Amino acid sequence: MDCRHIRFCDQKRVDLMQLRALFQVAAFWAKDRRVEDLAVAIANSDPVITAWDHDLMIGFARATSDGVYRATIWDVVIHPDYQGAGLGRKLVQTVLSHPKMNRVERVYLMTTHQQSFYERIGFECNTSTTMVLHNQPIDCPPTRLTPEASLEISQ
């Protein structure tokens, strides 16, 4: 596949309808994301990289970073018709070369089935940081404060 006409853009303004369509065909983990939620995620990400074949979004990735110590790459996706041509690698490399990413000590990413793809780029499996908090209410009985404890807290 001749990909010389494919362009990669660093942008915060993303065509959310095209992004949602891309997720629906290429990202099982993101098929049901709402446009409103995608807008919030993108607004809180930097860099946001898109890949285009003329007016069609064919690739997407985003990251969050503190610029020095830690960063995480999210939602790397290439349209199935364009996979296997090196565009996924180029998309990740574009994210990693961004000024908010290129000095970071550690870059994390989460993947379900593509470990070998990321290993070829240089990522390693990391079993030491596999904790997750599912932000859901915890069923705990309410704490009852004694009058003495209430007084101590208010002081």
C-alpha positions in Angstrom: 0.0 0.0 0.0 1.3 3.4 -1.0 0.9 5.5 2.1 2.8 8.6 1.1 -0.4 10.6 0.9 -1.3 9.7 4.5 -0.9 12.7 6.9 -0.6 12.8 10.6 -1.9 15.8 12.5 -1.3 16.9 16.1 -4.6 18.5 17.0 -7.0 19.1 19.8 -9.9 19.7 17.4 -11.1 16.2 16.2 -14.0 15.3 14.0 -15.8 13.4 16.8 -18.3 11.7 14.4 -15.4 10.3 12.4 -13.6 9.3 15.5 -16.7 7.5 16.8 -17.1 5.7 13.4 -13.4 4.7 13.5 -13.8 3.3 17.0 -16.9 1.4 15.9 -15.1 -0.5 13.1 -11.6 -0.8 14.7 -11.8 -0.7 18.5 -13.8 -3.2 20.4 -13.0 -1.5 23.7 -14.4 1.9 22.5 -17.4 0.9 20.3 -20.0 2.4 22.6 -18.3 5.6 23.6 -20.5 8.7 23.4 -19.5 11.7 21.4 -19.8 14.0 24.4 -17.5 11.8 26.4 -15.0 11.6 23.6 -14.9 15.4 23.6 -14.0 15.5 27.3 -11.3 12.8 26.9 -9.7 14.7 24.0 -9.9 18.0 25.8 -7.9 16.4 28.7 -5.3 14.8 26.4 -2.2 16.2 24.9 -0.9 15.1 22.4 -3.9 14.0 20.3 -2.7 12.6 17.0 -4.9 11.7 14.0 -4.0 10.0 10.7 -5.9 11.0 7.5 -6.4 9.6 4.0 -7.6 12.7 2.3 -10.8 13.6 4.3 -11.2 10.2 6.1 -9.8 9.7 9.6 -8.0 6.4 9.5 -6.0 6.5 12.7 -6.1 8.0 16.2 -4.0 8.0 19.4 -3.9 10.3 22.4 -1.8 10.6 25.5 -1.7 12.2 28.9 1.6 13.3 30.5 3.2 15.3 33.2 6.0 16.1 30.8 8.8 14.7 32.9 8.1 11.5 34.8 5.0 9.7 33.6 2.8 9.5 30.5 0.2 7.1 29.2 -0.8 6.4 25.7 -4.5 5.8 25.1 -6.8 4.6 22.3 -4.3 3.7 19.5 -6.4 2.7 16.6 -5.9 2.2 12.8 -8.8 1.5 10.4 -8.8 -2.2 9.5 -8.4 -1.3 5.7 -5.1 0.4 6.6 -3.6 -2.0 9.1 -0.3 -3.8 8.2 1.3 -0.9 6.4 3.3 0.6 9.3 0.7 3.3 10.1 0.2 2.1 13.7 4.0 2.3 14.3 4.1 5.8 12.8 1.2 6.9 14.9 2.8 5.7 18.1 6.2 7.2 17.1 4.4 10.6 16.4 2.9 10.5 19.9 6.3 9.7 21.5 8.1 12.4 19.6 5.7 15.1 20.9 7.4 17.7 23.3 5.1 16.6 26.2 6.2 13.0 25.6 9.8 12.9 24.3 11.5 13.6 27.7 9.2 11.5 29.9 11.0 8.9 32.1 8.3 6.2 31.7 5.5 5.8 29.1 2.7 3.4 29.9 0.0 2.0 27.7 -2.7 -0.6 28.1 -3.5 -3.1 25.5 -5.6 -6.3 25.5 -4.4 -8.2 22.4 -1.6 -6.2 20.8 1.3 -6.8 23.1 3.6 -8.1 20.3 2.9 -5.0 18.2 4.1 -2.7 21.0 7.0 -5.0 21.9 8.3 -4.5 18.3 8.2 -0.7 18.9 10.2 -1.1 22.2 7.6 -1.4 24.9 8.0 -4.2 27.5 5.5 -6.1 29.5 5.3 -4.7 33.0 3.7 -6.8 35.7 4.7 -4.5 38.6 2.1 -1.8 37.8 -1.1 -3.7 37.1 -3.4 -2.1 39.7 -6.7 -0.5 38.7 -9.5 1.2 40.5 -12.9 0.9 39.0 -14.5 4.1 40.0 -17.7 2.7 41.4 -19.4 3.1 44.8 -18.0 0.9 47.5 -20.6 -0.8 49.6 -19.5 0.2 53.1 -21.7 0.8 56.0 -21.8 4.5 57.0 -19.5 5.5 59.7 -21.2 6.7 62.9 -19.4 9.3 64.7 -19.7 9.7 68.5 -20.3 13.3 69.7 -16.7 13.4 70.9 -15.4 12.3 67.5 -17.6 14.9 65.7 -16.2 17.6 68.0 -12.6 16.6 67.2 -13.2 16.6 63.4 -14.8 20.0 63.5 -11.9 21.6 65.4 
